[in-house]
């Protein structure tokens, strides 16, 4: 059953049962807390702009989450969990209204020890990373929204980021150790999932459980220098990035490359990137910079920007030009620009990258993030697209797919049509058990709608 009776719910009655919990009903604030960065997509803009919740609740602990879950089940009210609302395809936008459960007051770091941390979901990534660094550890990976996003939201709606060149994606085994999840049953329960069982809720857009606690593995920390290396030719830049990814002895955290004119969208970096140059944005361990420079020479690159780890404490961090921040900068220059998310097959010669680069030219501008996928350095594309129409966007997507590029479509809010690509029966089965009325973030899990 899908809930479509939101209009029949008496929200005053529902609110009167939760008076101990912070509640937001002021219309403008509710609208603000109902939306995310869906507007990156011209397709989603029209579909989602008017969606809004009926009210927002801000619990401070798991007991309050249990209370909210019980009340929502009683009133058959849809419930959508929200962290910082930085998702970029409407993951936390409530399609059927209802309650937004905002986790930002659940922000305790329970404990940190070498290699592992335990946190509440509303902890900001930056806060956890800082705390871990006190004992010489750090986050294995973070999105470019590191300074604003929550850990619960990263697990619920994110995929990978800065650090993925070493540790792969969030759903790779080992990147999430355990979670506690509150169910949406008549008598809500807390279920602890450990080991491989975490995949039942990992990257499920909050459709099958409210995560109230997470155990997040950590990585040893390094002093990360930030560098920009420029090249005359895009494919030389791409091959340099692949070679850097494959250089196991050089410790790095970020390898991003941009074809010109993408660097022209970065207002704050105009002085650091000469006109017409293609470039690599990098985070490299300071301990390895001498050897790294030899690699730069081999590919005839020019280091045009360099900050020591100490110097990175001031100014905009380099990662805020990478991953989906690139799209943010591009759209601040021209709102007709949008993006793709694509997985290229692992190939040291980057033949398919070259084919797509030459085929589309400036219509689909190359932005690649290098990740470790199944142990191999592999590029994923976050290409910037000059949008003309939905029809043309679909043609671009089809051309990529026909040529063997996997598109993780960022122009849909449906879980399976974006990154997941196929039905995750484990997640569906878990939803059937813990959310039998389909109240959690309704409309996002296709397998549930079509079951
Ligand atoms: P929200 O947007 O609030 O939520 C995301 C999803 O998780 C929603 O479906 C929500 O319902 C669910 N959720 C939140 N909390 C819980 C919980 N406690 N239990 C169950 N479900 C929950 N993503 C990347 O992966 N890598 C990037 O590098 C990256 N860069 C970005 C750059 C920009 C400029 C923007 C706008 C977005 C970017 N994103 C990126 C997407 C997003 O910022 C990240 O995924 C971020 O981690 C989401 O965190 P959040 O707290 O904002 O989550």
Boltz pocket constraint, residues with backbone or C-beta under 6 A from the ligand:
constraints:
  - pocket:
      binder: B
      contacts: [[A, 36], [A, 37], [A, 80], [A, 81], [A, 82], [A, 83], [A, 84], [A, 85], [A, 86], [A, 87], [A, 88], [A, 91], [A, 92], [A, 103], [A, 121], [A, 142], [A, 143], [A, 144], [A, 145], [A, 148], [A, 149], [A, 150], [A, 151], [A, 152], [A, 153], [A, 154], [A, 155], [A, 156], [A, 157], [A, 158], [A, 159], [A, 160], [A, 161], [A, 162], [A, 204], [A, 205], [A, 206], [A, 207], [A, 209], [A, 210], [A, 211], [A, 212], [A, 322], [A, 323], [A, 324], [A, 325], [A, 328], [A, 441]]
      max_distance: 6.0
